[in-house]
């Protein structure tokens, strides 16, 4: 909840890639507890809310996909698992009385839309329908669309990559931007003629174990469990607080939280 005594007019919790059901439960528990303590005015989900393995175009790499009737059960299982994960977060948002909710679609989420474009007679399986965004009360930003609150922009994070992707986002966009997708923590700032701009990559909330990410081939990664709290002030100004989670634990406002 915004602390108007300090000039905060809106407090927002922002979460990156969860990849349900391949999430990290302890990290999610830390997020849930934080939401219930902070009581944000708004919530932003940066996408890749699901892993969506059943919809993945990588699943049938170098081989022909079977007919649709052999895929439906996998579709249904994914949808059940991801909705169960979203329910966990929405439960905490309801407890915090947070009604203002946004989601910026991720590339994994978009796999559902690709499936529907291939099989147009199953529109119930597009992303927005599959996770009941309208019923859940989320404002939906399709993949690649930018959400702006105050002077900070949000989207999934897939437009610009490279080792220093925050610097690439700043150079290409020239604005304040926060995103996920890359699963790591980065910040870059640059001062322009009209003032300082910054870019934030805010990690992930997925299971980072080798067992859950066999596709990496045991490659070392820079991923981190984290999310953000953003306080907005007058004229769209804001401060960013990155909440990093180490082994299922974090510190919020001087108090320890254990997942």
C-alpha positions, 0 to 999 in steps of 0.5 A: 500500500502506498505510503503517502506520508513519504509521497508514494502515490502508488506501490507496485510489485513486479514479477518475472518468469515463473514458468509454472509448473517448473517454478521454485516453490520457496521463491514463490512463497517469498513472493506471496508473503511479500505481497501480503506484507507490502499490500501493493496498489498494483501488480505487474506480471512480466510474462512467461507465467508458464513453461507450456511444454505441451505447446512448445515448438521445440518439442517436435524439433527434427520430427513431425508433430502428431495430429491434434487429437494426440496433443490435447491432453498435454494442452489441458495438463499445461493449462491446469498446472499454470492456472494452479500456479496463478491461483497461488499468486492471485490468492495473495493479491486478493488478501492484499486487496490488490485489484489493479493487475497487468500481464505482459505476454512472454514468448513461452505464453505466445506458444499457445497463440501460435498453436491456435493460429495453426488450429483455429478451431480451438480458440479456447487455447489462446493464452488470454483465454487459457489462463482466464485473464479477463475473469482474473482481472488482468489488463493484458498486453500481448507479446511485444507491447509495452506497459507504461506506469509513470515514467517506467515501461514494462514488457517481457524482455525479448526484443534485445539480447546480448551479454549486456542486454540492459545496455542494449535496451537503453541504447535502442529504447532510450527510456526507463524499462524493466523486463524479465526473459533473461532470468538474470539480474542486471541494471544499466543507467545512462544520462541523456540531455533530458535526464537519467534513464535506467534499464532493469532485468529482474531475474526469474522465479523458476526452478534453476536446478539442472534437473529442471533445465536439461536443455541447458546441457549442464551449462553454467548460468547467471540466473537469479531468483528475484522480483521488484517493488517499485514506488511511484511519486508525483510526476511519474518519478519512481524508485526501484527495490530489487528483492533478491531471494537466496536459497528461499530467503530474503530480507524485506524492510529489515525483516527476514522472510523464509519461503 
